[in-house]
Amino acid sequence: MTPAIGVPTPPGDRLVSVDEARAAIAAALRPVTEHERVPLRSALGRVLGEDVLSPIDVPAHDNSAMDGFAFAGGALRSGGATTLRVVGTLYAGAPFAGRIGAGECLRIMTGAVMPEGLDTVVPLESCRAEGERVHIEPGTLAVGENRRRRGEDLARGLPALHAGRVLRPVDLGLVASLGIAEVSVMRRLRVALFSTGDELRTLGQPLEPGCVYDSNRFSLMAAVQRLGMEVIDLGLVRDDPGALQATLEAAMAQADVVLTSGGVSAGDADYTRGLLERLGEVTFWKVAMRPGRPFAFGPLRTPAQPRWLFALPGNPVAALVTFYAFVREGLLQLAGATPDPLPVLQARCTQAMRKRPGRTEFQRARLAPGAGGGWEVQLTGAQGSGILSSMSQANALVVLRHDQGAVAAGEAVDVWLFDGLV
């Protein structure tokens, strides 16, 4: 039996704030649990399924952080220069087999293992070498300086990376430095998507009067692929109850998430709401935001685990904005990731922006360094929810918060960088 899953939502038919909608989605979702092991070279962008425990100390030995001269720090004099005799040279990867006496030192290269009894390295530029003698002026360095200690980066048996992390290039390097060739990751989330509307045409079809080419499917497919998830493209669906039901059932049979655009506004046919209510516990929201007011979310019932529906508006910009505001973090949560908070930057706006309190507004904009320092943000032209070109020209979204009013030129505003979203 499918477990009963409710979607927390404020009662009544009032507008739901963006923060309320985000909180309700986060409270309802439960991540997939299946893991698989993959080679390290195939792990980029995958969600780590288990902690990676370090099998070794990193570094494995005390070693030099500098090119210079290694010696016992107790030899340092406070009342005058310290003079040491150079008795050998030590390279990285070639441990020293000899013994170092009092008043002696080794020429040492960065990364070379510190011999027993030596704990301090004076950099080449901080001393004066004359033949086999090295002179160190008082106050130049302290005992133990420029030595990397064994295990100071990663200690054997402790987590190097935690489950839920979306693996980045640096993470793969970190795992490789531990000698680990494969990692446990969550299976890829499967996202089925389609667009609805009799007026839509797909690429390659003739464009009759009153019709438009479907752009949402391609924008949303790319946004999902950027998250490292599997996309199942179910194409266009007519405004027909039978076609919609057949497509939804096909999506539920093969995907974890069903992502649609169009068909959720107040003017849409009554069968859409009725069909979704029969298939699940989908909640229709009027979200206090611009663009993107109509939105539906909730579980679709299946014999096994529920499939989650995100039904986005049909206007191209509204579909993308609601994806970034709600769906992106929801998909990452379902995939087992621990989503990082969206990076928010403060920037001065170069123009006034009209805004009334009581809704969140997202404005397409370009962020750039200001002439006097700091960051400035400028809108990219017309902000209508059907104008995709101004979204393409933008590199950020200005986020005007729910209770915020009009903004004067020169005021600071919150900005979502596309590099943190797309």
VOGU-3710 file (C-alpha; in Angstrom, 3 decimals, decimal comma):
1> mtpaigvptp> 0,000/0,000/0,000  1,092/3,517/-0,639  1,823/5,311/2,621  -0,443/8,233/3,423  1,430/11,409/2,681  -0,043/14,792/3,239  1,201/18,061/1,864  1,356/20,710/4,585  -0,397/23,789/3,308  -2,170/26,764/4,836
11> pgdrlvsvde> -5,950/26,308/4,947  -8,369/28,113/2,710  -7,943/29,632/-0,712  -5,671/32,494/0,288  -2,373/33,287/-1,384  0,547/31,203/-0,161  3,886/32,985/0,246  7,018/31,688/-1,472  8,524/30,821/1,911  5,394/28,890/2,945
21> araaiaaalr> 5,400/26,916/-0,306  9,111/26,097/-0,006  8,664/24,951/3,590  5,672/22,747/2,700  7,573/21,069/-0,126  10,627/20,430/2,057  8,462/18,962/4,843  6,663/16,543/2,492  9,528/15,039/0,504  11,468/11,909/1,424
31> pvtehervpl> 14,633/10,957/-0,513  15,201/7,811/-2,509  17,185/5,164/-0,620  18,806/2,987/-3,307  22,612/3,150/-3,636  25,028/1,989/-6,301  28,811/1,918/-6,558  30,457/3,768/-9,429  34,057/4,339/-10,499  35,473/7,626/-9,308
41> rsalgrvlge> 35,787/8,922/-12,878  31,966/8,537/-13,254  30,999/10,144/-9,942  30,997/13,859/-10,855  27,660/15,440/-9,938  26,362/12,312/-8,213  24,990/12,366/-4,666  27,231/10,583/-2,193  25,319/7,700/-0,615  27,661/6,902/2,281
51> dvlspidvpa> 30,330/8,746/4,214  33,793/8,345/2,695  36,092/7,299/5,545  39,759/8,018/5,173  41,775/4,749/5,176  44,998/6,677/5,761  46,347/9,748/7,468  46,736/12,697/5,096  49,507/13,613/5,037  50,896/10,191/5,935
61> hdnsamdgfa> 53,992/11,744/7,598  55,118/15,065/8,925  56,478/16,906/5,891  57,859/20,221/4,797  55,508/22,982/3,692  58,349/24,926/2,065  61,551/24,639/0,102  64,191/25,485/2,694  66,248/23,932/5,497  64,896/21,491/8,094
71> faggalrsgg> 66,344/21,360/11,600  65,472/20,838/15,261  63,745/24,030/16,428  65,467/23,864/19,805  68,613/25,102/18,082  67,107/28,571/17,488  68,891/31,315/19,435  67,017/34,338/20,786  70,021/36,573/21,387  71,673/36,347/17,989
81> attlrvvgtl> 71,793/34,585/14,626  71,494/30,811/14,500  74,099/29,090/12,327  73,577/25,532/11,071  75,687/23,177/8,979  74,033/21,618/5,898  74,710/17,863/5,842  72,456/16,691/3,008  69,523/17,293/0,701  66,086/15,705/1,008
91> yagapfagri> 63,596/15,414/-1,870  59,890/14,553/-1,824  59,363/10,806/-2,153  62,872/9,914/-0,911  62,934/9,407/2,904  66,170/10,317/4,700  68,088/7,338/6,087  70,858/9,130/7,969  71,083/10,896/11,312  71,127/14,617/12,035
101> gageclrimt> 73,341/15,902/14,830  73,124/19,015/16,950  73,675/22,210/14,972  73,025/20,439/11,636  70,264/20,795/9,055  69,052/19,366/5,743  68,256/21,158/2,530  64,613/20,083/2,062  62,031/20,336/-0,704  58,301/20,966/-0,334
111> gavmpegldt> 56,475/17,747/0,548  59,553/15,822/1,666  59,150/13,722/4,821  60,576/15,382/7,926  63,225/13,110/9,471  62,800/12,105/13,095  63,928/14,831/15,462  63,459/17,684/12,963  60,426/19,893/13,484  61,106/23,270/11,859
121> vvplescrae> 61,749/24,539/8,318  63,229/27,911/7,476  62,270/29,000/3,929  65,047/29,783/1,473  64,070/33,440/1,339  64,147/33,801/5,148  67,763/32,789/5,716  71,273/33,366/4,334  73,209/30,420/2,924  76,997/30,511/2,601
131> gervhiepgt> 78,493/27,283/1,322  77,652/24,587/3,855  76,422/27,108/6,436  72,939/28,605/6,918  72,390/31,713/9,030  68,963/32,514/10,555  68,381/35,918/12,126  66,517/36,036/15,473  62,746/36,494/15,234  62,650/35,043/11,719
141> lavgenrrrr> 60,492/32,041/12,634  59,150/30,019/15,554  59,772/26,430/16,565  57,623/24,036/14,500  56,920/26,525/11,738  56,436/25,362/8,109  55,894/21,734/9,104  52,749/19,903/7,969  51,764/17,400/10,629  50,718/13,829/9,937
151> gedlarglpa> 46,918/13,589/9,608  46,334/17,334/9,885  44,321/17,314/6,640  42,472/14,009/7,120  42,799/11,545/9,987  42,574/7,821/9,392  39,103/6,401/10,130  37,309/9,761/10,135  34,908/11,020/7,429  36,549/12,808/4,541
161> lhagrvlrpv> 33,172/13,499/2,863  29,674/13,073/4,249  26,697/11,339/2,629  24,375/13,724/0,818  27,146/15,729/-0,793  26,847/16,473/-4,497  30,309/15,497/-5,679  32,372/18,309/-7,223  35,679/18,112/-9,107  37,686/18,879/-5,948
171> dlglvaslgi> 35,852/16,085/-4,099  36,962/13,537/-6,703  40,544/14,695/-6,211  40,158/14,372/-2,463  38,834/10,798/-2,751  41,622/9,916/-5,186  44,194/11,220/-2,692  42,959/8,513/-0,312  43,568/5,748/-2,836  39,829/5,038/-3,207
181> aevsvmrrlr> 38,794/3,985/-6,721  34,986/3,902/-6,398  32,284/5,435/-4,224  28,729/4,671/-3,151  26,223/7,095/-4,657  22,456/7,440/-4,635  20,798/6,175/-7,775  19,906/8,885/-10,236  16,506/10,471/-9,739  14,195/9,860/-12,718
191> valfstgdel> 12,179/12,908/-13,807  9,437/12,601/-16,441  8,277/15,832/-18,001  5,786/17,031/-20,572  4,097/20,232/-21,705  0,350/20,689/-22,090  -1,625/22,871/-24,466  -3,382/22,568/-27,816  -1,542/25,673/-29,003  1,896/24,104/-28,612
201> rtlgqplepg> 3,952/22,652/-31,441  7,213/20,761/-31,160  10,317/21,365/-33,233  9,933/20,313/-36,855  6,171/20,822/-36,955  4,569/23,613/-38,988  3,466/26,610/-36,952  -0,213/27,370/-37,601  -1,744/30,762/-36,742  -2,226/31,146/-33,010
211> cvydsnrfsl> 0,294/28,413/-32,175  3,743/28,631/-30,556  6,724/26,327/-30,352  7,151/24,570/-27,009  10,209/26,005/-25,269  9,449/24,924/-21,706  10,252/21,270/-22,243  13,734/22,096/-23,504  14,492/24,637/-20,768  13,250/22,308/-18,032
221> maavqrlgme> 14,996/19,239/-19,479  18,272/21,149/-19,444  17,668/22,418/-15,892  17,051/18,852/-14,667  20,079/17,486/-16,549  22,238/20,179/-14,906  21,341/18,545/-11,588  22,703/15,191/-12,808  19,290/13,509/-13,034  17,746/11,243/-15,649
231> vidlglvrdd> 15,149/12,920/-17,882  12,224/11,068/-19,480  10,742/13,279/-22,213  7,037/12,553/-22,740  6,557/15,316/-25,282  3,413/17,399/-25,761  -0,008/16,502/-24,377  -3,301/17,826/-25,749  -5,887/19,563/-23,566  -7,823/16,333/-23,377
241> pgalqatlea> -8,735/14,349/-20,210  -7,916/10,964/-21,718  -4,568/12,059/-23,145  -3,562/13,743/-19,899  -4,502/10,721/-17,789  -2,656/8,312/-20,085  0,480/10,469/-19,997  0,380/10,896/-16,228  -0,019/7,149/-15,728  2,910/6,492/-18,093
251> amaqadvvlt> 5,011/8,990/-16,152  4,060/7,458/-12,809  5,089/4,017/-14,043  8,670/4,973/-14,826  9,686/8,108/-12,913  10,118/9,400/-9,375  8,955/12,889/-10,289  6,475/14,207/-12,833  7,231/17,741/-13,996  4,666/19,515/-16,142
261> sggvsagdad> 4,172/23,016/-17,506  0,808/24,541/-18,340  -2,666/23,580/-17,219  -2,632/24,807/-13,604  -4,130/28,311/-13,830  -7,599/29,251/-12,614  -8,937/29,361/-16,159  -7,957/25,805/-17,066  -10,530/23,059/-17,609  -12,031/21,547/-14,467
271> ytrgllerlg> -10,916/18,042/-15,460  -7,270/18,883/-14,671  -7,969/19,457/-10,984  -10,350/16,496/-10,797  -7,932/14,133/-12,513  -5,051/15,061/-10,224  -7,247/14,701/-7,150  -8,194/11,174/-8,273  -4,566/10,208/-8,883  -3,106/11,680/-5,725
281> evtfwkvamr> -3,164/14,378/-3,078  -2,121/17,273/-5,235  -2,516/20,722/-3,727  -3,202/23,685/-5,978  -1,636/26,858/-4,742  -1,959/30,464/-5,667  1,549/31,562/-4,756  2,117/35,215/-3,919  4,881/35,682/-6,477  5,556/37,238/-9,841
291> pgrpfafgpl> 6,013/35,603/-12,263  4,625/32,158/-11,442  1,440/32,509/-9,382  -0,349/29,219/-10,326  1,432/26,118/-9,048  0,489/22,575/-8,008  2,427/20,083/-5,931  1,851/16,754/-4,218  2,145/12,952/-4,331  0,601/10,784/-7,064
301> rtpaqprwlf> -0,439/7,387/-5,727  1,217/4,239/-7,069  1,323/0,652/-5,673  4,880/1,261/-4,464  6,380/4,606/-3,533  4,486/7,808/-4,367  5,507/9,813/-7,389  5,773/13,523/-6,846  4,150/16,057/-9,130  5,384/19,585/-9,710
311> alpgnpvaal> 2,968/21,375/-12,064  4,418/24,663/-13,273  2,833/27,592/-15,114  2,876/27,584/-18,897  4,531/30,955/-19,507  8,224/30,281/-20,270  9,795/32,614/-17,701  7,246/31,691/-15,033  8,036/28,011/-15,582  11,775/28,581/-15,081
321> vtfyafvreg> 11,376/30,900/-12,100  9,100/28,444/-10,282  11,566/25,665/-11,109  14,381/27,623/-9,453  12,225/28,755/-6,522  10,648/25,374/-5,677  11,587/22,419/-7,851  15,387/22,609/-7,859  15,817/22,127/-4,107  12,950/19,622/-4,038
331> llqlagatpd> 14,656/17,436/-6,646  17,975/17,599/-4,803  16,236/16,631/-1,561  14,504/13,672/-3,270  17,838/12,610/-4,770  19,316/12,321/-1,272  21,387/15,488/-1,454  21,770/18,001/1,325  20,993/21,150/-0,672  23,176/24,137/0,097
341> plpvlqarct> 21,218/27,330/0,738  20,857/29,381/-2,397  23,722/31,875/-2,569  22,333/35,382/-2,082  24,383/38,421/-3,048  23,646/42,041/-2,175  24,027/44,467/-5,066  23,088/48,067/-5,829  20,318/48,397/-8,370  20,951/50,903/-11,144
351> qamrkrpgrt> 17,283/51,799/-11,559  14,088/52,114/-9,569  11,849/49,040/-9,360  8,134/49,217/-8,695  6,933/46,693/-6,142  4,021/46,351/-3,743  4,309/44,422/-0,470  2,506/41,103/-0,238  4,293/39,045/-2,887  7,796/37,996/-3,907
361> efqrarlapg> 8,968/39,285/-7,279  11,787/37,903/-9,409  13,348/40,299/-11,928  15,732/39,225/-14,686  18,977/41,161/-14,487  22,672/41,354/-15,223  25,140/41,564/-12,382  28,460/43,349/-12,954  31,205/45,066/-10,937  30,305/48,673/-10,156
371> agggwevqlt> 32,499/51,593/-11,167  33,047/52,578/-7,535  33,522/49,065/-6,218  31,005/46,477/-5,137  28,365/44,916/-7,381  25,640/46,540/-9,456  22,603/44,931/-11,012  20,609/46,154/-14,013  17,355/44,729/-15,370  17,489/43,099/-18,800
381> gaqgsgilss> 14,560/44,839/-20,421  10,900/43,819/-20,489  9,908/41,573/-17,580  6,766/39,929/-18,976  6,456/36,232/-18,083  6,385/35,238/-21,750  9,549/37,132/-22,738  12,241/34,467/-22,693  14,882/36,641/-24,392  15,303/38,828/-21,291
391> msqanalvvl> 15,858/35,635/-19,262  18,502/34,515/-21,740  20,294/37,871/-21,486  20,319/37,730/-17,672  22,954/36,181/-15,425  20,970/36,632/-12,208  17,546/37,126/-10,653  16,783/40,101/-8,440  14,643/38,793/-5,563  12,298/41,406/-4,110
401> rhdqgavaag> 11,050/39,852/-0,877  7,438/39,333/0,210  7,175/42,331/2,545  9,414/44,607/0,497  8,061/47,698/-1,235  9,303/49,787/-4,142  13,071/50,082/-4,570  14,856/53,322/-5,426  17,890/53,466/-7,706  21,052/52,872/-5,699
411> eavdvwlfdg> 19,410/50,724/-3,025  20,753/47,274/-2,208  18,709/44,280/-3,363  19,044/40,500/-3,003  20,337/38,633/-6,058  20,327/34,934/-6,986  23,242/34,160/-9,259  22,409/31,820/-12,130  25,743/30,092/-11,534  24,255/28,852/-8,273
421> lv> 21,054/27,700/-9,918  21,471/26,536/-13,500
//
